Amino acid sequence: MSKQNQHIVPHQRGWAVKGAGAERATSVHPTQREAIEAGRDIARHQGSELLIHGRNGQIRERDSHGNDPYPPKG
């Protein structure tokens, strides 16, 4: 499975989980909370990042599940 960032974005039927660059949603949920839980599971499994968008489409939160160095460089 490819390491692809997961985005939580508004959808006409609620909220969608979409892989970066994907045209179609991986899954659609009635609430943002449910979409975040589903997207977080995928991001953990892939070791990627979860990006949560607000209703206006702007990223409002990020949650990394990759192999980030600690402390961060630079």
PyMOL Python script that loads the backbone (N, CA, C, O; Angstrom):
from pymol import cmd

cmd.read_pdbstr("""\
ATOM      1  N   MET A   1       0.858  -1.188   0.000  1.00  0.00           N
ATOM      2  CA  MET A   1       0.000   0.000   0.000  1.00  0.00           C
ATOM      3  C   MET A   1       0.895   1.240   0.000  1.00  0.00           C
ATOM      4  O   MET A   1       1.879   1.295   0.738  1.00  0.00           O
ATOM      5  N   SER A   2       0.564   2.211  -0.806  1.00  0.00           N
ATOM      6  CA  SER A   2       1.387   3.400  -0.907  1.00  0.00           C
ATOM      7  C   SER A   2       1.196   4.304   0.308  1.00  0.00           C
ATOM      8  O   SER A   2       0.139   4.324   0.939  1.00  0.00           O
ATOM      9  N   LYS A   3       2.248   5.043   0.607  1.00  0.00           N
ATOM     10  CA  LYS A   3       2.226   5.978   1.732  1.00  0.00           C
ATOM     11  C   LYS A   3       1.647   7.298   1.227  1.00  0.00           C
ATOM     12  O   LYS A   3       2.359   8.114   0.642  1.00  0.00           O
ATOM     13  N   GLN A   4       0.362   7.498   1.457  1.00  0.00           N
ATOM     14  CA  GLN A   4      -0.357   8.623   0.891  1.00  0.00           C
ATOM     15  C   GLN A   4      -1.029   9.413   2.012  1.00  0.00           C
ATOM     16  O   GLN A   4      -1.741   8.836   2.833  1.00  0.00           O
ATOM     17  N   ASN A   5      -0.812  10.721   2.051  1.00  0.00           N
ATOM     18  CA  ASN A   5      -1.485  11.537   3.058  1.00  0.00           C
ATOM     19  C   ASN A   5      -2.993  11.439   2.884  1.00  0.00           C
ATOM     20  O   ASN A   5      -3.495  11.355   1.763  1.00  0.00           O
ATOM     21  N   GLN A   6      -3.710  11.450   4.004  1.00  0.00           N
ATOM     22  CA  GLN A   6      -5.160  11.349   3.993  1.00  0.00           C
ATOM     23  C   GLN A   6      -5.750  12.712   4.338  1.00  0.00           C
ATOM     24  O   GLN A   6      -5.299  13.367   5.278  1.00  0.00           O
ATOM     25  N   HIS A   7      -6.749  13.134   3.587  1.00  0.00           N
ATOM     26  CA  HIS A   7      -7.393  14.426   3.790  1.00  0.00           C
ATOM     27  C   HIS A   7      -8.841  14.212   4.208  1.00  0.00           C
ATOM     28  O   HIS A   7      -9.544  13.375   3.642  1.00  0.00           O
ATOM     29  N   ILE A   8      -9.281  14.974   5.202  1.00  0.00           N
ATOM     30  CA  ILE A   8     -10.685  15.000   5.611  1.00  0.00           C
ATOM     31  C   ILE A   8     -11.261  16.275   5.008  1.00  0.00           C
ATOM     32  O   ILE A   8     -10.862  17.381   5.372  1.00  0.00           O
ATOM     33  N   VAL A   9     -12.203  16.111   4.082  1.00  0.00           N
ATOM     34  CA  VAL A   9     -12.717  17.261   3.329  1.00  0.00           C
ATOM     35  C   VAL A   9     -14.251  17.262   3.315  1.00  0.00           C
ATOM     36  O   VAL A   9     -14.882  16.212   3.439  1.00  0.00           O
ATOM     37  N   PRO A  10     -14.848  18.465   3.162  1.00  0.00           N
ATOM     38  CA  PRO A  10     -16.313  18.530   3.045  1.00  0.00           C
ATOM     39  C   PRO A  10     -16.793  17.760   1.818  1.00  0.00           C
ATOM     40  O   PRO A  10     -16.107  17.708   0.797  1.00  0.00           O
ATOM     41  N   HIS A  11     -17.967  17.171   1.931  1.00  0.00           N
ATOM     42  CA  HIS A  11     -18.553  16.379   0.846  1.00  0.00           C
ATOM     43  C   HIS A  11     -20.048  16.670   0.829  1.00  0.00           C
ATOM     44  O   HIS A  11     -20.613  17.032   1.861  1.00  0.00           O
ATOM     45  N   GLN A  12     -20.685  16.522  -0.300  1.00  0.00           N
ATOM     46  CA  GLN A  12     -22.120  16.832  -0.395  1.00  0.00           C
ATOM     47  C   GLN A  12     -22.967  15.983   0.542  1.00  0.00           C
ATOM     48  O   GLN A  12     -24.074  16.384   0.901  1.00  0.00           O
ATOM     49  N   ARG A  13     -22.462  14.804   0.950  1.00  0.00           N
ATOM     50  CA  ARG A  13     -23.200  13.954   1.882  1.00  0.00           C
ATOM     51  C   ARG A  13     -22.593  13.966   3.279  1.00  0.00           C
ATOM     52  O   ARG A  13     -22.881  13.069   4.072  1.00  0.00           O
ATOM     53  N   GLY A  14     -21.768  14.946   3.603  1.00  0.00           N
ATOM     54  CA  GLY A  14     -21.158  15.057   4.927  1.00  0.00           C
ATOM     55  C   GLY A  14     -19.680  15.373   4.814  1.00  0.00           C
ATOM     56  O   GLY A  14     -19.295  16.463   4.393  1.00  0.00           O
ATOM     57  N   TRP A  15     -18.851  14.401   5.198  1.00  0.00           N
ATOM     58  CA  TRP A  15     -17.395  14.559   5.178  1.00  0.00           C
ATOM     59  C   TRP A  15     -16.768  13.332   4.535  1.00  0.00           C
ATOM     60  O   TRP A  15     -17.244  12.210   4.710  1.00  0.00           O
ATOM     61  N   ALA A  16     -15.690  13.562   3.786  1.00  0.00           N
ATOM     62  CA  ALA A  16     -15.042  12.473   3.066  1.00  0.00           C
ATOM     63  C   ALA A  16     -13.591  12.316   3.490  1.00  0.00           C
ATOM     64  O   ALA A  16     -12.927  13.279   3.874  1.00  0.00           O
ATOM     65  N   VAL A  17     -13.119  11.087   3.411  1.00  0.00           N
ATOM     66  CA  VAL A  17     -11.699  10.766   3.556  1.00  0.00           C
ATOM     67  C   VAL A  17     -11.187  10.556   2.141  1.00  0.00           C
ATOM     68  O   VAL A  17     -11.700   9.712   1.406  1.00  0.00           O
ATOM     69  N   LYS A  18     -10.158  11.337   1.754  1.00  0.00           N
ATOM     70  CA  LYS A  18      -9.586  11.220   0.411  1.00  0.00           C
ATOM     71  C   LYS A  18      -8.079  11.097   0.517  1.00  0.00           C
ATOM     72  O   LYS A  18      -7.440  11.824   1.278  1.00  0.00           O
ATOM     73  N   GLY A  19      -7.519  10.184  -0.240  1.00  0.00           N
ATOM     74  CA  GLY A  19      -6.075  10.093  -0.345  1.00  0.00           C
ATOM     75  C   GLY A  19      -5.555  11.249  -1.184  1.00  0.00           C
ATOM     76  O   GLY A  19      -6.239  11.717  -2.094  1.00  0.00           O
ATOM     77  N   ALA A  20      -4.350  11.708  -0.881  1.00  0.00           N
ATOM     78  CA  ALA A  20      -3.755  12.822  -1.619  1.00  0.00           C
ATOM     79  C   ALA A  20      -3.733  12.515  -3.115  1.00  0.00           C
ATOM     80  O   ALA A  20      -3.254  11.460  -3.532  1.00  0.00           O
ATOM     81  N   GLY A  21      -4.249  13.432  -3.908  1.00  0.00           N
ATOM     82  CA  GLY A  21      -4.258  13.289  -5.356  1.00  0.00           C
ATOM     83  C   GLY A  21      -5.381  12.434  -5.915  1.00  0.00           C
ATOM     84  O   GLY A  21      -5.521  12.318  -7.132  1.00  0.00           O
ATOM     85  N   ALA A  22      -6.182  11.835  -5.047  1.00  0.00           N
ATOM     86  CA  ALA A  22      -7.278  10.974  -5.507  1.00  0.00           C
ATOM     87  C   ALA A  22      -8.477  11.814  -5.926  1.00  0.00           C
ATOM     88  O   ALA A  22      -8.767  12.838  -5.307  1.00  0.00           O
ATOM     89  N   GLU A  23      -9.164  11.392  -6.956  1.00  0.00           N
ATOM     90  CA  GLU A  23     -10.382  12.083  -7.386  1.00  0.00           C
ATOM     91  C   GLU A  23     -11.584  11.628  -6.577  1.00  0.00           C
ATOM     92  O   GLU A  23     -12.465  12.427  -6.264  1.00  0.00           O
ATOM     93  N   ARG A  24     -11.621  10.342  -6.239  1.00  0.00           N
ATOM     94  CA  ARG A  24     -12.757   9.792  -5.514  1.00  0.00           C
ATOM     95  C   ARG A  24     -12.434   9.647  -4.027  1.00  0.00           C
ATOM     96  O   ARG A  24     -11.283   9.442  -3.642  1.00  0.00           O
ATOM     97  N   ALA A  25     -13.460   9.755  -3.217  1.00  0.00           N
ATOM     98  CA  ALA A  25     -13.305   9.595  -1.777  1.00  0.00           C
ATOM     99  C   ALA A  25     -13.099   8.130  -1.428  1.00  0.00           C
ATOM    100  O   ALA A  25     -13.688   7.245  -2.048  1.00  0.00           O
ATOM    101  N   THR A  26     -12.262   7.883  -0.436  1.00  0.00           N
ATOM    102  CA  THR A  26     -12.077   6.538   0.090  1.00  0.00           C
ATOM    103  C   THR A  26     -13.329   6.113   0.840  1.00  0.00           C
ATOM    104  O   THR A  26     -13.791   4.979   0.715  1.00  0.00           O
ATOM    105  N   SER A  27     -13.882   7.059   1.636  1.00  0.00           N
ATOM    106  CA  SER A  27     -15.123   6.814   2.365  1.00  0.00           C
ATOM    107  C   SER A  27     -15.810   8.140   2.644  1.00  0.00           C
ATOM    108  O   SER A  27     -15.169   9.190   2.663  1.00  0.00           O
ATOM    109  N   VAL A  28     -17.129   8.085   2.862  1.00  0.00           N
ATOM    110  CA  VAL A  28     -17.934   9.272   3.160  1.00  0.00           C
ATOM    111  C   VAL A  28     -18.681   9.016   4.464  1.00  0.00           C
ATOM    112  O   VAL A  28     -19.209   7.926   4.686  1.00  0.00           O
ATOM    113  N   HIS A  29     -18.719  10.037   5.327  1.00  0.00           N
ATOM    114  CA  HIS A  29     -19.311   9.913   6.663  1.00  0.00           C
ATOM    115  C   HIS A  29     -20.237  11.092   6.937  1.00  0.00           C
ATOM    116  O   HIS A  29     -20.015  12.184   6.416  1.00  0.00           O
ATOM    117  N   PRO A  30     -21.272  10.884   7.749  1.00  0.00           N
ATOM    118  CA  PRO A  30     -22.211  11.969   8.037  1.00  0.00           C
ATOM    119  C   PRO A  30     -21.613  13.080   8.900  1.00  0.00           C
ATOM    120  O   PRO A  30     -22.045  14.229   8.812  1.00  0.00           O
ATOM    121  N   THR A  31     -20.615  12.746   9.740  1.00  0.00           N
ATOM    122  CA  THR A  31     -20.003  13.774  10.592  1.00  0.00           C
ATOM    123  C   THR A  31     -18.505  13.841  10.354  1.00  0.00           C
ATOM    124  O   THR A  31     -17.886  12.877   9.904  1.00  0.00           O
ATOM    125  N   GLN A  32     -17.933  14.998  10.664  1.00  0.00           N
ATOM    126  CA  GLN A  32     -16.495  15.160  10.523  1.00  0.00           C
ATOM    127  C   GLN A  32     -15.761  14.255  11.509  1.00  0.00           C
ATOM    128  O   GLN A  32     -14.704  13.717  11.182  1.00  0.00           O
ATOM    129  N   ARG A  33     -16.301  14.084  12.690  1.00  0.00           N
ATOM    130  CA  ARG A  33     -15.664  13.237  13.703  1.00  0.00           C
ATOM    131  C   ARG A  33     -15.505  11.793  13.203  1.00  0.00           C
ATOM    132  O   ARG A  33     -14.450  11.184  13.383  1.00  0.00           O
ATOM    133  N   GLU A  34     -16.547  11.256  12.581  1.00  0.00           N
ATOM    134  CA  GLU A  34     -16.474   9.893  12.043  1.00  0.00           C
ATOM    135  C   GLU A  34     -15.445   9.804  10.912  1.00  0.00           C
ATOM    136  O   GLU A  34     -14.710   8.821  10.810  1.00  0.00           O
ATOM    137  N   ALA A  35     -15.400  10.831  10.070  1.00  0.00           N
ATOM    138  CA  ALA A  35     -14.430  10.855   8.976  1.00  0.00           C
ATOM    139  C   ALA A  35     -13.005  10.931   9.520  1.00  0.00           C
ATOM    140  O   ALA A  35     -12.104  10.282   8.988  1.00  0.00           O
ATOM    141  N   ILE A  36     -12.795  11.720  10.577  1.00  0.00           N
ATOM    142  CA  ILE A  36     -11.468  11.838  11.182  1.00  0.00           C
ATOM    143  C   ILE A  36     -11.024  10.494  11.747  1.00  0.00           C
ATOM    144  O   ILE A  36      -9.876  10.094  11.553  1.00  0.00           O
ATOM    145  N   GLU A  37     -11.911   9.795  12.440  1.00  0.00           N
ATOM    146  CA  GLU A  37     -11.568   8.483  12.999  1.00  0.00           C
ATOM    147  C   GLU A  37     -11.165   7.503  11.893  1.00  0.00           C
ATOM    148  O   GLU A  37     -10.177   6.782  12.031  1.00  0.00           O
ATOM    149  N   ALA A  38     -11.928   7.476  10.802  1.00  0.00           N
ATOM    150  CA  ALA A  38     -11.621   6.578   9.686  1.00  0.00           C
ATOM    151  C   ALA A  38     -10.300   6.974   9.023  1.00  0.00           C
ATOM    152  O   ALA A  38      -9.470   6.115   8.724  1.00  0.00           O
ATOM    153  N   GLY A  39     -10.111   8.270   8.795  1.00  0.00           N
ATOM    154  CA  GLY A  39      -8.877   8.751   8.173  1.00  0.00           C
ATOM    155  C   GLY A  39      -7.661   8.504   9.048  1.00  0.00           C
ATOM    156  O   GLY A  39      -6.584   8.188   8.542  1.00  0.00           O
ATOM    157  N   ARG A  40      -7.822   8.646  10.358  1.00  0.00           N
ATOM    158  CA  ARG A  40      -6.713   8.417  11.295  1.00  0.00           C
ATOM    159  C   ARG A  40      -6.294   6.944  11.259  1.00  0.00           C
ATOM    160  O   ARG A  40      -5.101   6.641  11.299  1.00  0.00           O
ATOM    161  N   ASP A  41      -7.251   6.038  11.186  1.00  0.00           N
ATOM    162  CA  ASP A  41      -6.926   4.607  11.089  1.00  0.00           C
ATOM    163  C   ASP A  41      -6.102   4.323   9.837  1.00  0.00           C
ATOM    164  O   ASP A  41      -5.116   3.588   9.888  1.00  0.00           O
ATOM    165  N   ILE A  42      -6.509   4.907   8.720  1.00  0.00           N
ATOM    166  CA  ILE A  42      -5.781   4.708   7.459  1.00  0.00           C
ATOM    167  C   ILE A  42      -4.377   5.297   7.565  1.00  0.00           C
ATOM    168  O   ILE A  42      -3.403   4.652   7.177  1.00  0.00           O
ATOM    169  N   ALA A  43      -4.266   6.523   8.090  1.00  0.00           N
ATOM    170  CA  ALA A  43      -2.965   7.191   8.209  1.00  0.00           C
ATOM    171  C   ALA A  43      -2.024   6.400   9.129  1.00  0.00           C
ATOM    172  O   ALA A  43      -0.835   6.277   8.835  1.00  0.00           O
ATOM    173  N   ARG A  44      -2.541   5.872  10.223  1.00  0.00           N
ATOM    174  CA  ARG A  44      -1.713   5.059  11.128  1.00  0.00           C
ATOM    175  C   ARG A  44      -1.203   3.809  10.407  1.00  0.00           C
ATOM    176  O   ARG A  44      -0.027   3.458  10.502  1.00  0.00           O
ATOM    177  N   HIS A  45      -2.096   3.155   9.695  1.00  0.00           N
ATOM    178  CA  HIS A  45      -1.737   1.931   8.980  1.00  0.00           C
ATOM    179  C   HIS A  45      -0.670   2.204   7.914  1.00  0.00           C
ATOM    180  O   HIS A  45       0.234   1.393   7.717  1.00  0.00           O
ATOM    181  N   GLN A  46      -0.777   3.329   7.241  1.00  0.00           N
ATOM    182  CA  GLN A  46       0.154   3.667   6.157  1.00  0.00           C
ATOM    183  C   GLN A  46       1.399   4.401   6.654  1.00  0.00           C
ATOM    184  O   GLN A  46       2.383   4.505   5.921  1.00  0.00           O
ATOM    185  N   GLY A  47       1.371   4.915   7.894  1.00  0.00           N
ATOM    186  CA  GLY A  47       2.492   5.723   8.383  1.00  0.00           C
ATOM    187  C   GLY A  47       2.551   7.061   7.668  1.00  0.00           C
ATOM    188  O   GLY A  47       3.633   7.564   7.363  1.00  0.00           O
ATOM    189  N   SER A  48       1.390   7.633   7.403  1.00  0.00           N
ATOM    190  CA  SER A  48       1.325   8.902   6.662  1.00  0.00           C
ATOM    191  C   SER A  48       0.728  10.008   7.539  1.00  0.00           C
ATOM    192  O   SER A  48       0.619   9.855   8.755  1.00  0.00           O
ATOM    193  N   GLU A  49       0.353  11.093   6.925  1.00  0.00           N
ATOM    194  CA  GLU A  49      -0.157  12.261   7.647  1.00  0.00           C
ATOM    195  C   GLU A  49      -1.655  12.428   7.398  1.00  0.00           C
ATOM    196  O   GLU A  49      -2.149  12.154   6.304  1.00  0.00           O
ATOM    197  N   LEU A  50      -2.367  12.881   8.426  1.00  0.00           N
ATOM    198  CA  LEU A  50      -3.792  13.176   8.330  1.00  0.00           C
ATOM    199  C   LEU A  50      -3.947  14.689   8.309  1.00  0.00           C
ATOM    200  O   LEU A  50      -3.464  15.374   9.210  1.00  0.00           O
ATOM    201  N   LEU A  51      -4.618  15.216   7.284  1.00  0.00           N
ATOM    202  CA  LEU A  51      -4.844  16.652   7.169  1.00  0.00           C
ATOM    203  C   LEU A  51      -6.347  16.898   7.239  1.00  0.00           C
ATOM    204  O   LEU A  51      -7.109  16.395   6.414  1.00  0.00           O
ATOM    205  N   ILE A  52      -6.762  17.675   8.232  1.00  0.00           N
ATOM    206  CA  ILE A  52      -8.176  17.934   8.459  1.00  0.00           C
ATOM    207  C   ILE A  52      -8.512  19.327   7.946  1.00  0.00           C
ATOM    208  O   ILE A  52      -7.945  20.325   8.389  1.00  0.00           O
ATOM    209  N   HIS A  53      -9.446  19.371   7.002  1.00  0.00           N
ATOM    210  CA  HIS A  53      -9.865  20.634   6.404  1.00  0.00           C
ATOM    211  C   HIS A  53     -11.149  21.119   7.076  1.00  0.00           C
ATOM    212  O   HIS A  53     -11.955  20.318   7.549  1.00  0.00           O
ATOM    213  N   GLY A  54     -11.327  22.438   7.112  1.00  0.00           N
ATOM    214  CA  GLY A  54     -12.574  23.013   7.601  1.00  0.00           C
ATOM    215  C   GLY A  54     -13.583  23.112   6.467  1.00  0.00           C
ATOM    216  O   GLY A  54     -13.289  22.735   5.333  1.00  0.00           O
ATOM    217  N   ARG A  55     -14.772  23.620   6.772  1.00  0.00           N
ATOM    218  CA  ARG A  55     -15.822  23.774   5.738  1.00  0.00           C
ATOM    219  C   ARG A  55     -15.352  24.653   4.587  1.00  0.00           C
ATOM    220  O   ARG A  55     -15.794  24.476   3.451  1.00  0.00           O
ATOM    221  N   ASN A  56     -14.447  25.612   4.874  1.00  0.00           N
ATOM    222  CA  ASN A  56     -13.960  26.517   3.831  1.00  0.00           C
ATOM    223  C   ASN A  56     -12.859  25.891   2.970  1.00  0.00           C
ATOM    224  O   ASN A  56     -12.376  26.518   2.027  1.00  0.00           O
ATOM    225  N   GLY A  57     -12.464  24.653   3.296  1.00  0.00           N
ATOM    226  CA  GLY A  57     -11.456  23.957   2.507  1.00  0.00           C
ATOM    227  C   GLY A  57     -10.033  24.136   2.986  1.00  0.00           C
ATOM    228  O   GLY A  57      -9.143  23.416   2.536  1.00  0.00           O
ATOM    229  N   GLN A  58      -9.788  25.088   3.896  1.00  0.00           N
ATOM    230  CA  GLN A  58      -8.443  25.305   4.400  1.00  0.00           C
ATOM    231  C   GLN A  58      -8.080  24.260   5.448  1.00  0.00           C
ATOM    232  O   GLN A  58      -8.930  23.812   6.217  1.00  0.00           O
ATOM    233  N   ILE A  59      -6.799  23.877   5.467  1.00  0.00           N
ATOM    234  CA  ILE A  59      -6.326  22.925   6.470  1.00  0.00           C
ATOM    235  C   ILE A  59      -6.382  23.600   7.833  1.00  0.00           C
ATOM    236  O   ILE A  59      -5.837  24.688   8.021  1.00  0.00           O
ATOM    237  N   ARG A  60      -7.048  22.944   8.786  1.00  0.00           N
ATOM    238  CA  ARG A  60      -7.154  23.504  10.127  1.00  0.00           C
ATOM    239  C   ARG A  60      -6.374  22.705  11.157  1.00  0.00           C
ATOM    240  O   ARG A  60      -6.131  23.183  12.266  1.00  0.00           O
ATOM    241  N   GLU A  61      -5.980  21.486  10.793  1.00  0.00           N
ATOM    242  CA  GLU A  61      -5.246  20.641  11.731  1.00  0.00           C
ATOM    243  C   GLU A  61      -4.482  19.575  10.962  1.00  0.00           C
ATOM    244  O   GLU A  61      -4.915  19.125   9.901  1.00  0.00           O
ATOM    245  N   ARG A  62      -3.325  19.174  11.519  1.00  0.00           N
ATOM    246  CA  ARG A  62      -2.513  18.109  10.925  1.00  0.00           C
ATOM    247  C   ARG A  62      -2.181  17.113  12.018  1.00  0.00           C
ATOM    248  O   ARG A  62      -2.017  17.483  13.181  1.00  0.00           O
ATOM    249  N   ASP A  63      -2.084  15.856  11.642  1.00  0.00           N
ATOM    250  CA  ASP A  63      -1.754  14.806  12.595  1.00  0.00           C
ATOM    251  C   ASP A  63      -0.846  13.817  11.875  1.00  0.00           C
ATOM    252  O   ASP A  63      -1.289  13.105  10.974  1.00  0.00           O
ATOM    253  N   SER A  64       0.427  13.772  12.273  1.00  0.00           N
ATOM    254  CA  SER A  64       1.398  12.938  11.580  1.00  0.00           C
ATOM    255  C   SER A  64       1.495  11.561  12.237  1.00  0.00           C
ATOM    256  O   SER A  64       1.573  11.444  13.460  1.00  0.00           O
ATOM    257  N   HIS A  65       1.488  10.531  11.404  1.00  0.00           N
ATOM    258  CA  HIS A  65       1.637   9.161  11.876  1.00  0.00           C
ATOM    259  C   HIS A  65       2.821   8.488  11.207  1.00  0.00           C
ATOM    260  O   HIS A  65       2.915   7.261  11.169  1.00  0.00           O
ATOM    261  N   GLY A  66       3.728   9.309  10.676  1.00  0.00           N
ATOM    262  CA  GLY A  66       4.905   8.772  10.003  1.00  0.00           C
ATOM    263  C   GLY A  66       6.063   8.635  10.960  1.00  0.00           C
ATOM    264  O   GLY A  66       5.896   8.738  12.175  1.00  0.00           O
ATOM    265  N   ASN A  67       7.218   8.407  10.418  1.00  0.00           N
ATOM    266  CA  ASN A  67       8.432   8.245  11.197  1.00  0.00           C
ATOM    267  C   ASN A  67       9.131   9.592  11.311  1.00  0.00           C
ATOM    268  O   ASN A  67      10.154   9.829  10.669  1.00  0.00           O
ATOM    269  N   ASP A  68       8.568  10.475  12.136  1.00  0.00           N
ATOM    270  CA  ASP A  68       9.118  11.817  12.296  1.00  0.00           C
ATOM    271  C   ASP A  68      10.295  11.826  13.265  1.00  0.00           C
ATOM    272  O   ASP A  68      10.237  11.196  14.321  1.00  0.00           O
ATOM    273  N   PRO A  69      11.366  12.541  12.907  1.00  0.00           N
ATOM    274  CA  PRO A  69      12.491  12.632  13.845  1.00  0.00           C
ATOM    275  C   PRO A  69      12.121  13.519  15.031  1.00  0.00           C
ATOM    276  O   PRO A  69      11.434  14.529  14.882  1.00  0.00           O
ATOM    277  N   TYR A  70      12.587  13.121  16.198  1.00  0.00           N
ATOM    278  CA  TYR A  70      12.368  13.961  17.387  1.00  0.00           C
ATOM    279  C   TYR A  70      13.701  14.173  18.031  1.00  0.00           C
ATOM    280  O   TYR A  70      14.385  13.180  18.281  1.00  0.00           O
ATOM    281  N   PRO A  71      14.135  15.365  18.322  1.00  0.00           N
ATOM    282  CA  PRO A  71      13.428  16.611  18.044  1.00  0.00           C
ATOM    283  C   PRO A  71      13.468  16.948  16.559  1.00  0.00           C
ATOM    284  O   PRO A  71      14.354  16.492  15.837  1.00  0.00           O
ATOM    285  N   PRO A  72      12.500  17.754  16.104  1.00  0.00           N
ATOM    286  CA  PRO A  72      12.458  18.103  14.682  1.00  0.00           C
ATOM    287  C   PRO A  72      13.716  18.846  14.243  1.00  0.00           C
ATOM    288  O   PRO A  72      14.289  19.623  15.006  1.00  0.00           O
ATOM    289  N   LYS A  73      14.130  18.600  13.020  1.00  0.00           N
ATOM    290  CA  LYS A  73      15.292  19.285  12.465  1.00  0.00           C
ATOM    291  C   LYS A  73      14.911  20.692  12.036  1.00  0.00           C
ATOM    292  O   LYS A  73      13.815  20.922  11.524  1.00  0.00           O
ATOM    293  N   GLY A  74      15.828  21.632  12.250  1.00  0.00           N
ATOM    294  CA  GLY A  74      15.692  22.999  11.780  1.00  0.00           C
ATOM    295  C   GLY A  74      14.557  23.699  12.318  1.00  0.00           C
ATOM    296  O   GLY A  74      14.339  24.866  11.992  1.00  0.00           O
TER     297      GLY A  74
END
""", "prot")
cmd.dss("prot")
cmd.show_as("cartoon", "prot")
cmd.util.cbc("prot")
cmd.orient("prot")
